[in-house]
Amino acid sequence: MAEHSLGAEKVNELCFRNEQPKTLKITLRHKETGDKKEIVVPPEGQECALEIYAGIYECEVIDQTTNITLRKGDIRLTPDKPQEVKRLDR
Protein backbone atom coordinates (compact mmCIF):
# COMPACT_ATOMS: atom_id res chain seq x y z
CA MET A 1 0.00 0.00 0.00
CA ALA A 2 1.31 3.47 -0.84
CA GLU A 3 2.43 5.80 1.93
CA HIS A 4 -0.32 8.18 2.97
CA SER A 5 0.50 11.74 1.95
CA LEU A 6 0.07 13.11 5.49
CA GLY A 7 1.83 10.22 7.23
CA ALA A 8 -1.35 9.55 9.23
CA GLU A 9 -1.75 6.45 11.33
CA LYS A 10 -4.01 3.63 10.22
CA VAL A 11 -7.15 2.53 12.02
CA ASN A 12 -7.48 -1.26 11.94
CA GLU A 13 -10.98 -1.37 10.51
CA LEU A 14 -14.28 0.46 10.24
CA CYS A 15 -17.39 -1.72 10.05
CA PHE A 16 -20.95 -1.02 8.98
CA ARG A 17 -23.93 -3.22 9.88
CA ASN A 18 -26.94 -2.97 7.57
CA GLU A 19 -30.21 -3.72 9.37
CA GLN A 20 -32.35 -2.88 6.34
CA PRO A 21 -33.78 -5.31 3.74
CA LYS A 22 -31.87 -3.59 0.89
CA THR A 23 -28.24 -3.38 -0.24
CA LEU A 24 -26.45 -0.19 0.79
CA LYS A 25 -23.34 1.42 -0.64
CA ILE A 26 -21.17 3.45 1.73
CA THR A 27 -18.78 5.99 0.24
CA LEU A 28 -16.03 7.46 2.40
CA ARG A 29 -13.87 10.41 1.29
CA HIS A 30 -10.97 11.61 3.44
CA LYS A 31 -11.52 15.37 3.78
CA GLU A 32 -7.80 16.31 3.69
CA THR A 33 -6.46 13.97 1.02
CA GLY A 34 -9.52 13.09 -1.05
CA ASP A 35 -8.77 9.35 -0.69
CA LYS A 36 -11.97 7.37 -1.38
CA LYS A 37 -13.31 4.00 -0.26
CA GLU A 38 -16.54 2.28 -1.20
CA ILE A 39 -18.15 -0.47 0.82
CA VAL A 40 -21.18 -2.48 -0.30
CA VAL A 41 -23.19 -3.88 2.61
CA PRO A 42 -25.72 -6.63 1.82
CA PRO A 43 -29.19 -6.67 3.40
CA GLU A 44 -29.00 -7.51 7.09
CA GLY A 45 -25.23 -7.99 6.76
CA GLN A 46 -21.96 -6.41 7.81
CA GLU A 47 -18.88 -5.28 5.89
CA CYS A 48 -15.65 -3.57 6.95
CA ALA A 49 -13.08 -1.24 5.44
CA LEU A 50 -9.67 -2.59 6.44
CA GLU A 51 -6.52 -0.55 7.05
CA ILE A 52 -8.22 2.81 6.71
CA TYR A 53 -6.35 5.98 7.69
CA ALA A 54 -7.27 8.15 10.67
CA GLY A 55 -8.87 11.52 10.00
CA ILE A 56 -12.22 13.04 9.12
CA TYR A 57 -14.24 11.39 6.37
CA GLU A 58 -17.32 12.52 4.52
CA CYS A 59 -19.65 9.53 4.64
CA GLU A 60 -22.59 8.93 2.33
CA VAL A 61 -25.06 6.04 2.63
CA ILE A 62 -26.73 5.23 -0.69
CA ASP A 63 -29.52 2.78 -1.55
CA GLN A 64 -27.73 0.75 -4.22
CA THR A 65 -30.96 -0.11 -6.09
CA THR A 66 -32.36 3.43 -6.43
CA ASN A 67 -29.06 5.34 -6.08
CA ILE A 68 -30.78 7.68 -3.57
CA THR A 69 -28.70 9.14 -0.74
CA LEU A 70 -30.21 8.03 2.58
CA ARG A 71 -27.75 9.73 4.92
CA LYS A 72 -24.73 12.01 4.62
CA GLY A 73 -22.36 13.33 7.27
CA ASP A 74 -18.86 13.25 8.71
CA ILE A 75 -17.08 10.51 10.66
CA ARG A 76 -13.88 11.11 12.67
CA LEU A 77 -11.59 8.07 12.89
CA THR A 78 -8.83 8.06 15.48
CA PRO A 79 -6.07 5.45 15.82
CA ASP A 80 -6.02 5.57 19.62
CA LYS A 81 -9.48 4.11 20.27
CA PRO A 82 -11.26 1.02 18.97
CA GLN A 83 -13.81 1.71 16.22
CA GLU A 84 -17.35 0.63 16.86
CA VAL A 85 -19.66 -0.91 14.28
CA LYS A 86 -21.78 1.79 12.62
CA ARG A 87 -25.41 0.60 12.55
CA LEU A 88 -27.47 1.51 9.50
CA ASP A 89 -30.98 0.91 10.71
CA ARG A 90 -32.87 3.77 9.04
N, C-alpha and C positions, 0 to 999 in steps of 0.2 A: 504494500500500500504506500502511496506517495506521502511524503512529509506534509503535514498540514501547514499552510502558509503562516499561521500565527503561532505555531509551536504549541498549540493547546493540548491539554491532556485528553485522553479518551475516556469515555464512560463505557462500561462493559456492554450494556445493552439497554434498549428502551423498548418496552413491550406494550402492545395494544390488545385489549380483549373486546371483541365485537359481540354484543348481546342482542343484536338485531337479526331478523331473518333475511338480511340482504348482504351482499358483498360490499365492503367499503374499501376505498383507496385512501391512504394517508400520504400526504406529501409534506415533507419537511425541508425547509430552506434555511440554512445558517445565515443569520442576518448580517454578519460581518464579512463572510467569505463568499456567500452565494452557493456554497456546496449544497446539492440536493440529494434527497433519498426519497424513494417511493416504497410503500409497504402495502400489499394487498392482504386484507384480513377477511377470511371466509365467514359466512354466516355462523354465528354462535361459536366462533373460533378465536384463536390467539396467534399473533405473529410478532416477531421482534426484529429490530434493527440492531445488528451487532457492530461492535467497535465504532460507535458514533462519537464524534468529538463534543467536548463540553462547550457551552455557549448558549446563546438565545436563538431559538428556531421559530420561524413562522410555521404554523401547523394548520393544514387544511384537511378536513374530513369530507370526502366526496362519495356519494352513492355511485358505485361503478356502473350500474345499469342505466341510470338517467343522466349521469354526469352533473348532478346538482350538488352544490356545496351545502353540506348540512351544518358545519361548524368551522369557524376560523378563529385563530388566536395565536398567542405566543406561549412557548414552553421554554423554561430555563433548565438546562442540564448542567449539573455540577459533578466533578469527579470525586468529591469527598463524601458523598452520601449515596446510599443505594437508591436506585430508581424504582419507583413503584410501577405497577401495571396500570396503564391508563384505560379506564372503562369507557366504552362507547355504547351507552345504553339508550340514548335518545337522538 
